[in-house]
C-alpha cells in the first residue's frame, strides 16, 4: 500500500500518467456501516481526464475467489457512494471513468491469473474479469508491475507499469500518512511517541516531556490521517479513533491518564529510542500475558466441556428411574 501511494506522489509516473495519490481508504467511514461492506485502500485521481483509480492492496492471498469477491463489494460501495465522494472532494466524478485495481504480492500472481482465466471461460462468471486490473508488487526489487492481461485506459500508465515502477524511480522521499485503520499500537508508536514525545524533548520549558497533551495527539492525527471526507467529519472520526487509541494504551498500561486533558508515558528512560524500546517491551509482555490468559481460559472451558460430556456419557449408562410415586399415591386412594 505504501509503495503504491509513493509511486503516485509527484513522481514521473504521476506526471506522465496524470494520476496523483489523493488519499487513503476512500469511504472508510462506511466500511462497517453495513455487513458485507468493503472499502479500497487508495484513491488515485487524474484531473485532466477526470478518471479515478481505486486500489485494493493485499500482502498475501489464501482464497482468490473470496479476495476478488471483496474487490467487487468494494466496487459496489464506490458506485453507491459516488455522489457522496464527489461532494467530499468537490469534484464531479464519473463512474464510467472509474477503474479498480487489486495490487498483490508477486508470489500470488499465478493464482490470480489462473482464476481470472477460468472465470473468463465460464458462460456465467462470478465476477467480470474486465473490471479488475491487477498490479503485482515484487518485494525484492520493490517494483510494481501491471499484468499484461488487464491494461488500463491510460496509455502512459500502461507503458510505465508494464515496464515496472519502483523506488529507483522516485526523486523524493515520500511517507504515506497514517491510515484511519492503522492499528492503535502503531499509532501510539508513530503519533504519541514518534511525534508528540519527540517534540516535547526539544521543546523549551517542558518539565516532564512524558506528559502528552491529548489535543496535541489529536492535532498530529488530524495532520497525518488521510481521509476523503469533510473537515468536520474527519475531526469527528479522528476524535473517535483517538479515544480508541487512548483506551488501548491504558489497557496495556503503556501510559496513565494524568487528567482529562493529558496522559503520561509509563516507561523508563528518556531518550526517544529508549522510550520506544521500553514501551515496545512492555506492550509485548502485556499482550503475551493477555493471550496466555485468554488461551488458558479457553483450554479450561474446553476441559470443562469435555468433562461435562464425559459425565453425561457416564450418566447415560444408567437406566432412568421412572418417577411413579404420584401414580402410586393415586392408585392407593
DOKOL-291640 format. One record per residue (C-alpha): residue in three letters; x, y, z. Coordinates in Angstrom, 1 decimal, padded with zeros to 4 digits, always signed. Example, Ala and Ser with C-alpha at 12.3 -4.5 7.8 and 13.67 -1.06 7.14 Angstrom:
% residues 2
+------+--------+--------+--------+
! zanu !     xx !     yy !     zz !
+------+--------+--------+--------+
!  Ala ! +012.3 ! -004.5 ! +007.8 !
!  Ser ! +013.7 ! -001.1 ! +007.1 !
+------+--------+--------+--------+
This chain:
% residues 333
+------+--------+--------+--------+
! zanu !     xx !     yy !     zz !
+------+--------+--------+--------+
!  Unk ! +000.0 ! +000.0 ! +000.0 !
!  Unk ! +002.8 ! +002.4 ! +000.9 !
!  Unk ! +004.7 ! +001.6 ! -002.3 !
!  Unk ! +001.6 ! +002.3 ! -004.4 !
!  Unk ! +001.0 ! +005.7 ! -002.7 !
!  Unk ! +004.7 ! +006.7 ! -003.1 !
!  Unk ! +004.6 ! +005.8 ! -006.8 !
!  Unk ! +001.9 ! +008.3 ! -007.4 !
!  Unk ! +003.1 ! +011.2 ! -005.2 !
!  Unk ! +004.7 ! +013.7 ! -007.6 !
!  Unk ! +006.8 ! +011.2 ! -009.5 !
!  Unk ! +007.5 ! +010.6 ! -013.2 !
!  Unk ! +004.7 ! +008.0 ! -013.1 !
!  Unk ! +002.2 ! +010.5 ! -011.7 !
!  Unk ! +003.3 ! +013.3 ! -014.1 !
!  Unk ! +003.2 ! +011.2 ! -017.3 !
!  Unk ! +000.0 ! +009.4 ! -016.5 !
!  Unk ! -001.7 ! +012.3 ! -014.8 !
!  Unk ! -002.7 ! +010.2 ! -011.8 !
!  Unk ! -002.0 ! +011.5 ! -008.3 !
!  Unk ! -002.4 ! +009.9 ! -004.9 !
!  Unk ! -005.2 ! +011.8 ! -003.3 !
!  Unk ! -005.9 ! +010.0 ! -000.1 !
!  Unk ! -006.0 ! +006.6 ! +001.6 !
!  Unk ! -009.0 ! +004.5 ! +002.4 !
!  Unk ! -011.8 ! +006.2 ! +000.5 !
!  Unk ! -015.2 ! +005.6 ! +002.1 !
!  Unk ! -013.7 ! +004.0 ! +005.2 !
!  Unk ! -016.4 ! +005.7 ! +007.2 !
!  Unk ! -018.9 ! +003.3 ! +005.6 !
!  Unk ! -016.7 ! +000.2 ! +006.0 !
!  Unk ! -018.6 ! -001.1 ! +009.0 !
!  Unk ! -021.9 ! +000.6 ! +008.4 !
!  Unk ! -023.4 ! -002.5 ! +006.9 !
!  Unk ! -022.5 ! -006.1 ! +006.9 !
!  Unk ! -020.6 ! -007.0 ! +003.8 !
!  Unk ! -019.3 ! -003.6 ! +003.1 !
!  Unk ! -015.7 ! -003.4 ! +001.9 !
!  Unk ! -013.5 ! -000.4 ! +001.0 !
!  Unk ! -010.5 ! +000.2 ! -001.1 !
!  Unk ! -007.1 ! +001.2 ! +000.3 !
!  Unk ! -006.1 ! +004.1 ! -002.1 !
!  Unk ! -007.8 ! +006.7 ! -004.3 !
!  Unk ! -005.8 ! +007.9 ! -007.3 !
!  Unk ! -007.2 ! +010.7 ! -009.5 !
!  Unk ! -006.4 ! +012.1 ! -012.9 !
!  Unk ! -007.7 ! +015.7 ! -013.0 !
!  Unk ! -007.1 ! +016.2 ! -016.8 !
!  Unk ! -009.1 ! +013.1 ! -017.8 !
!  Unk ! -011.5 ! +013.1 ! -014.7 !
!  Unk ! -010.6 ! +009.5 ! -014.2 !
!  Unk ! -010.2 ! +007.7 ! -010.9 !
!  Unk ! -008.5 ! +004.5 ! -009.8 !
!  Unk ! -009.4 ! +002.7 ! -006.6 !
!  Unk ! -006.7 ! +000.4 ! -005.4 !
!  Unk ! -007.1 ! -002.6 ! -003.0 !
!  Unk ! -003.7 ! -003.9 ! -001.6 !
!  Unk ! -003.2 ! -007.5 ! -000.4 !
!  Unk ! +000.1 ! -008.6 ! +001.0 !
!  Unk ! -001.0 ! -012.2 ! +000.9 !
!  Unk ! -003.9 ! -014.2 ! -000.7 !
!  Unk ! -005.2 ! -017.5 ! +000.5 !
!  Unk ! -008.6 ! -017.5 ! -001.1 !
!  Unk ! -008.6 ! -016.0 ! -004.6 !
!  Unk ! -012.3 ! -016.1 ! -005.1 !
!  Unk ! -013.0 ! -014.5 ! -001.8 !
!  Unk ! -010.5 ! -011.7 ! -002.5 !
!  Unk ! -011.9 ! -011.0 ! -005.9 !
!  Unk ! -015.4 ! -011.0 ! -004.5 !
!  Unk ! -014.4 ! -008.5 ! -001.9 !
!  Unk ! -013.0 ! -006.2 ! -004.6 !
!  Unk ! -016.4 ! -006.5 ! -006.2 !
!  Unk ! -018.1 ! -005.5 ! -003.0 !
!  Unk ! -015.7 ! -002.5 ! -002.6 !
!  Unk ! -016.6 ! -001.5 ! -006.2 !
!  Unk ! -020.4 ! -001.7 ! -005.3 !
!  Unk ! -019.8 ! +000.6 ! -002.4 !
!  Unk ! -018.0 ! +003.1 ! -004.6 !
!  Unk ! -020.8 ! +003.1 ! -007.1 !
!  Unk ! -023.4 ! +003.5 ! -004.4 !
!  Unk ! -021.5 ! +006.4 ! -002.8 !
!  Unk ! -020.2 ! +008.2 ! -005.9 !
!  Unk ! -022.2 ! +011.4 ! -005.2 !
!  Unk ! -021.0 ! +011.4 ! -001.6 !
!  Unk ! -017.4 ! +011.0 ! -002.7 !
!  Unk ! -017.8 ! +013.8 ! -005.3 !
!  Unk ! -019.1 ! +016.2 ! -002.6 !
!  Unk ! -016.3 ! +015.3 ! -000.3 !
!  Unk ! -013.5 ! +016.2 ! -002.7 !
!  Unk ! -015.6 ! +018.8 ! -004.6 !
!  Unk ! -015.1 ! +017.1 ! -008.0 !
!  Unk ! -018.0 ! +015.7 ! -010.1 !
!  Unk ! -016.8 ! +012.1 ! -010.5 !
!  Unk ! -017.9 ! +010.0 ! -013.4 !
!  Unk ! -018.5 ! +006.3 ! -012.5 !
!  Unk ! -017.9 ! +005.4 ! -016.2 !
!  Unk ! -014.3 ! +006.6 ! -015.8 !
!  Unk ! -013.5 ! +004.5 ! -012.7 !
!  Unk ! -011.0 ! +001.7 ! -012.7 !
!  Unk ! -010.5 ! -000.9 ! -010.0 !
!  Unk ! -007.1 ! -002.4 ! -009.1 !
!  Unk ! -006.1 ! -005.3 ! -007.0 !
!  Unk ! -002.4 ! -004.9 ! -006.0 !
!  Unk ! -000.9 ! -008.2 ! -004.9 !
!  Unk ! +002.4 ! -009.8 ! -003.9 !
!  Unk ! +004.3 ! -011.2 ! -006.8 !
!  Unk ! +004.1 ! -014.7 ! -005.2 !
!  Unk ! +000.3 ! -014.7 ! -005.7 !
!  Unk ! +000.4 ! -013.7 ! -009.3 !
!  Unk ! -000.2 ! -017.1 ! -010.9 !
!  Unk ! -003.2 ! -017.8 ! -008.6 !
!  Unk ! -004.9 ! -014.6 ! -009.8 !
!  Unk ! -004.1 ! -015.2 ! -013.5 !
!  Unk ! -005.4 ! -018.8 ! -013.3 !
!  Unk ! -008.6 ! -017.8 ! -011.5 !
!  Unk ! -009.3 ! -014.9 ! -013.9 !
!  Unk ! -008.7 ! -017.2 ! -016.9 !
!  Unk ! -011.0 ! -019.8 ! -015.5 !
!  Unk ! -013.7 ! -017.2 ! -014.9 !
!  Unk ! -013.3 ! -015.8 ! -018.4 !
!  Unk ! -014.1 ! -019.2 ! -019.9 !
!  Unk ! -017.3 ! -019.7 ! -017.9 !
!  Unk ! -020.7 ! -018.8 ! -019.6 !
!  Unk ! -021.8 ! -017.2 ! -016.3 !
!  Unk ! -018.7 ! -015.9 ! -014.4 !
!  Unk ! -019.0 ! -015.0 ! -010.8 !
!  Unk ! -017.2 ! -011.7 ! -011.5 !
!  Unk ! -016.3 ! -009.6 ! -014.5 !
!  Unk ! -012.6 ! -010.1 ! -015.1 !
!  Unk ! -012.5 ! -007.0 ! -017.3 !
!  Unk ! -013.5 ! -004.8 ! -014.3 !
!  Unk ! -010.4 ! -005.6 ! -012.2 !
!  Unk ! -006.9 ! -004.6 ! -013.1 !
!  Unk ! -004.0 ! -006.4 ! -011.4 !
!  Unk ! -000.7 ! -005.0 ! -010.2 !
!  Unk ! +002.0 ! -007.3 ! -008.9 !
!  Unk ! +004.5 ! -006.0 ! -006.3 !
!  Unk ! +007.9 ! -007.6 ! -006.1 !
!  Unk ! +009.3 ! -007.1 ! -002.6 !
!  Unk ! +013.0 ! -007.7 ! -003.6 !
!  Unk ! +013.1 ! -005.2 ! -006.4 !
!  Unk ! +010.3 ! -003.1 ! -004.9 !
!  Unk ! +008.8 ! -002.8 ! -008.4 !
!  Unk ! +005.1 ! -002.5 ! -009.1 !
!  Unk ! +004.1 ! -004.1 ! -012.4 !
!  Unk ! +000.8 ! -004.3 ! -014.4 !
!  Unk ! -000.2 ! -007.7 ! -015.6 !
!  Unk ! -000.5 ! -007.7 ! -019.4 !
!  Unk ! -003.9 ! -009.4 ! -019.3 !
!  Unk ! -005.6 ! -006.3 ! -017.9 !
!  Unk ! -004.5 ! -003.0 ! -019.4 !
!  Unk ! -005.6 ! +000.5 ! -018.3 !
!  Unk ! -007.3 ! +003.1 ! -020.5 !
!  Unk ! -004.3 ! +005.4 ! -019.9 !
!  Unk ! -001.5 ! +004.5 ! -022.3 !
!  Unk ! +001.3 ! +006.2 ! -020.3 !
!  Unk ! +000.1 ! +004.3 ! -017.2 !
!  Unk ! +000.2 ! +001.1 ! -019.2 !
!  Unk ! +003.6 ! +001.7 ! -020.6 !
!  Unk ! +005.3 ! +002.6 ! -017.3 !
!  Unk ! +003.6 ! -000.1 ! -015.2 !
!  Unk ! +004.2 ! -002.8 ! -017.7 !
!  Unk ! +007.9 ! -001.9 ! -017.6 !
!  Unk ! +007.7 ! -001.8 ! -013.7 !
!  Unk ! +007.9 ! +001.2 ! -011.4 !
!  Unk ! +009.7 ! +001.3 ! -008.1 !
!  Unk ! +011.9 ! +003.1 ! -005.5 !
!  Unk ! +014.7 ! +003.7 ! -008.0 !
!  Unk ! +012.3 ! +005.9 ! -010.0 !
!  Unk ! +011.4 ! +008.1 ! -007.0 !
!  Unk ! +013.0 ! +011.5 ! -007.0 !
!  Unk ! +011.9 ! +012.4 ! -003.4 !
!  Unk ! +011.2 ! +010.6 ! -000.2 !
!  Unk ! +007.5 ! +010.3 ! +000.5 !
!  Unk ! +005.9 ! +008.8 ! +003.5 !
!  Unk ! +002.3 ! +007.8 ! +003.5 !
!  Unk ! +000.4 ! +009.4 ! +006.3 !
!  Unk ! -001.2 ! +007.2 ! +009.0 !
!  Unk ! -004.3 ! +005.4 ! +007.9 !
!  Unk ! -007.5 ! +005.6 ! +009.8 !
!  Unk ! -007.5 ! +001.8 ! +010.1 !
!  Unk ! -003.9 ! +001.7 ! +011.4 !
!  Unk ! -003.5 ! -000.5 ! +014.5 !
!  Unk ! -003.9 ! +001.5 ! +017.7 !
!  Unk ! -000.4 ! +000.4 ! +019.0 !
!  Unk ! +001.2 ! +001.5 ! +015.7 !
!  Unk ! -000.4 ! +004.9 ! +016.2 !
!  Unk ! +001.0 ! +005.1 ! +019.7 !
!  Unk ! +004.4 ! +004.5 ! +018.3 !
!  Unk ! +004.1 ! +006.9 ! +015.4 !
!  Unk ! +001.9 ! +009.7 ! +016.8 !
!  Unk ! +002.2 ! +009.7 ! +020.6 !
!  Unk ! +005.9 ! +008.8 ! +020.9 !
!  Unk ! +007.3 ! +009.4 ! +017.5 !
!  Unk ! +005.7 ! +012.9 ! +017.1 !
!  Unk ! +004.4 ! +014.3 ! +020.4 !
!  Unk ! +007.0 ! +012.9 ! +022.8 !
!  Unk ! +009.8 ! +013.7 ! +020.4 !
!  Unk ! +008.6 ! +017.2 ! +020.1 !
!  Unk ! +008.4 ! +017.6 ! +023.9 !
!  Unk ! +012.0 ! +016.5 ! +024.2 !
!  Unk ! +013.2 ! +019.5 ! +022.2 !
!  Unk ! +010.6 ! +022.0 ! +023.5 !
!  Unk ! +012.0 ! +024.5 ! +026.0 !
!  Unk ! +010.1 ! +024.9 ! +029.3 !
!  Unk ! +008.6 ! +021.4 ! +029.4 !
!  Unk ! +009.5 ! +019.9 ! +032.8 !
!  Unk ! +008.2 ! +016.4 ! +032.0 !
!  Unk ! +008.2 ! +015.5 ! +028.3 !
!  Unk ! +006.5 ! +012.2 ! +029.1 !
!  Unk ! +003.3 ! +014.2 ! +029.8 !
!  Unk ! +001.5 ! +014.4 ! +026.5 !
!  Unk ! -001.5 ! +016.7 ! +025.9 !
!  Unk ! -004.4 ! +014.9 ! +024.2 !
!  Unk ! -005.1 ! +017.8 ! +021.9 !
!  Unk ! -001.5 ! +017.5 ! +020.7 !
!  Unk ! -002.2 ! +013.9 ! +019.7 !
!  Unk ! -005.4 ! +014.9 ! +018.1 !
!  Unk ! -003.7 ! +017.6 ! +016.1 !
!  Unk ! -001.0 ! +015.2 ! +015.0 !
!  Unk ! -003.6 ! +012.6 ! +013.8 !
!  Unk ! -005.6 ! +015.3 ! +012.0 !
!  Unk ! -002.4 ! +016.4 ! +010.1 !
!  Unk ! -001.4 ! +012.9 ! +009.2 !
!  Unk ! -004.5 ! +010.7 ! +008.7 !
!  Unk ! -005.6 ! +010.8 ! +005.1 !
!  Unk ! -009.3 ! +010.8 ! +004.6 !
!  Unk ! -011.5 ! +011.9 ! +001.8 !
!  Unk ! -014.2 ! +013.5 ! +003.9 !
!  Unk ! -015.2 ! +017.0 ! +005.0 !
!  Unk ! -013.1 ! +018.6 ! +007.7 !
!  Unk ! -015.9 ! +018.4 ! +010.3 !
!  Unk ! -016.5 ! +014.7 ! +009.6 !
!  Unk ! -012.7 ! +014.0 ! +009.6 !
!  Unk ! -012.4 ! +015.6 ! +013.1 !
!  Unk ! -015.3 ! +013.5 ! +014.4 !
!  Unk ! -013.8 ! +010.3 ! +013.0 !
!  Unk ! -010.3 ! +011.1 ! +014.2 !
!  Unk ! -011.5 ! +012.1 ! +017.7 !
!  Unk ! -013.2 ! +008.7 ! +017.9 !
!  Unk ! -010.0 ! +007.0 ! +016.7 !
!  Unk ! -008.1 ! +008.9 ! +019.4 !
!  Unk ! -010.5 ! +007.6 ! +022.1 !
!  Unk ! -009.8 ! +004.0 ! +020.9 !
!  Unk ! -006.0 ! +004.6 ! +020.9 !
!  Unk ! -006.0 ! +006.1 ! +024.4 !
!  Unk ! -008.1 ! +003.2 ! +025.7 !
!  Unk ! -005.8 ! +000.7 ! +024.0 !
!  Unk ! -002.7 ! +002.3 ! +025.6 !
!  Unk ! -004.2 ! +002.3 ! +029.1 !
!  Unk ! -005.4 ! -001.2 ! +028.7 !
!  Unk ! -001.8 ! -002.4 ! +028.2 !
!  Unk ! -000.5 ! +000.1 ! +030.8 !
!  Unk ! +001.6 ! +002.0 ! +028.3 !
!  Unk ! +000.6 ! +005.3 ! +029.8 !
!  Unk ! -001.7 ! +006.7 ! +032.5 !
!  Unk ! -004.2 ! +009.4 ! +032.4 !
!  Unk ! -002.9 ! +012.5 ! +034.3 !
!  Unk ! -006.2 ! +014.4 ! +033.9 !
!  Unk ! -009.0 ! +014.8 ! +031.4 !
!  Unk ! -006.5 ! +016.6 ! +029.0 !
!  Unk ! -003.3 ! +014.7 ! +029.3 !
!  Unk ! -001.6 ! +011.3 ! +029.6 !
!  Unk ! +001.9 ! +010.3 ! +030.8 !
!  Unk ! +004.0 ! +007.6 ! +029.2 !
!  Unk ! +004.6 ! +004.8 ! +031.7 !
!  Unk ! +008.2 ! +003.7 ! +031.0 !
!  Unk ! +011.9 ! +004.0 ! +031.9 !
!  Unk ! +014.4 ! +006.2 ! +030.1 !
!  Unk ! +014.1 ! +009.5 ! +028.4 !
!  Unk ! +015.9 ! +009.1 ! +025.0 !
!  Unk ! +013.5 ! +008.6 ! +022.2 !
!  Unk ! +014.9 ! +005.2 ! +021.2 !
!  Unk ! +014.9 ! +004.0 ! +024.9 !
!  Unk ! +011.3 ! +005.1 ! +025.3 !
!  Unk ! +010.2 ! +003.3 ! +022.1 !
!  Unk ! +012.1 ! +000.1 ! +023.1 !
!  Unk ! +010.7 ! +000.1 ! +026.7 !
!  Unk ! +007.1 ! +000.8 ! +025.6 !
!  Unk ! +007.5 ! -002.0 ! +023.0 !
!  Unk ! +008.8 ! -004.4 ! +025.6 !
!  Unk ! +006.0 ! -003.6 ! +027.9 !
!  Unk ! +003.4 ! -003.9 ! +025.2 !
!  Unk ! +004.7 ! -007.3 ! +024.2 !
!  Unk ! +004.8 ! -008.6 ! +027.8 !
!  Unk ! +001.2 ! -007.4 ! +028.5 !
!  Unk ! +000.0 ! -008.7 ! +025.1 !
!  Unk ! +001.6 ! -012.1 ! +025.7 !
!  Unk ! +000.1 ! -012.3 ! +029.2 !
!  Unk ! -003.3 ! -011.4 ! +027.9 !
!  Unk ! -003.2 ! -014.0 ! +025.1 !
!  Unk ! -001.8 ! -016.7 ! +027.5 !
!  Unk ! -004.7 ! -015.9 ! +030.0 !
!  Unk ! -007.3 ! -016.0 ! +027.2 !
!  Unk ! -005.8 ! -019.3 ! +025.9 !
!  Unk ! -005.8 ! -020.6 ! +029.5 !
!  Unk ! -009.5 ! -019.7 ! +029.9 !
!  Unk ! -010.2 ! -021.3 ! +026.5 !
!  Unk ! -008.4 ! -024.5 ! +027.4 !
!  Unk ! -010.1 ! -024.6 ! +030.8 !
!  Unk ! -013.5 ! -024.2 ! +029.2 !
!  Unk ! -012.7 ! -026.9 ! +026.7 !
!  Unk ! -011.6 ! -029.2 ! +029.5 !
!  Unk ! -014.8 ! -028.4 ! +031.4 !
!  Unk ! -016.9 ! -029.2 ! +028.4 !
!  Unk ! -015.1 ! -032.5 ! +027.8 !
!  Unk ! -015.6 ! -033.5 ! +031.4 !
!  Unk ! -019.2 ! -032.5 ! +031.2 !
!  Unk ! -019.7 ! -034.6 ! +028.1 !
!  Unk ! -017.8 ! -037.5 ! +029.8 !
!  Unk ! -020.0 ! -037.2 ! +032.9 !
!  Unk ! -023.1 ! -037.0 ! +030.7 !
!  Unk ! -021.9 ! -040.1 ! +028.8 !
!  Unk ! -021.4 ! -041.9 ! +032.1 !
!  Unk ! -024.8 ! -041.0 ! +033.4 !
!  Unk ! -026.4 ! -042.2 ! +030.2 !
!  Unk ! -025.1 ! -045.7 ! +031.0 !
!  Unk ! -027.5 ! -046.0 ! +034.0 !
!  Unk ! -031.2 ! -046.7 ! +033.3 !
!  Unk ! -033.6 ! -043.8 ! +034.1 !
!  Unk ! -035.8 ! -044.5 ! +037.0 !
!  Unk ! -039.5 ! -043.7 ! +036.3 !
!  Unk ! -040.9 ! -041.4 ! +039.0 !
!  Unk ! -044.2 ! -043.3 ! +039.6 !
!  Unk ! -044.7 ! -042.1 ! +043.2 !
!  Unk ! -047.6 ! -039.9 ! +042.2 !
!  Unk ! -049.3 ! -042.6 ! +040.3 !
!  Unk ! -048.9 ! -045.0 ! +043.2 !
!  Unk ! -050.4 ! -042.5 ! +045.6 !
!  Unk ! -053.3 ! -042.0 ! +043.2 !
!  Unk ! -053.9 ! -045.7 ! +042.9 !
!  Unk ! -053.8 ! -046.3 ! +046.7 !
!  Unk ! -056.5 ! -043.7 ! +047.3 !
+------+--------+--------+--------+
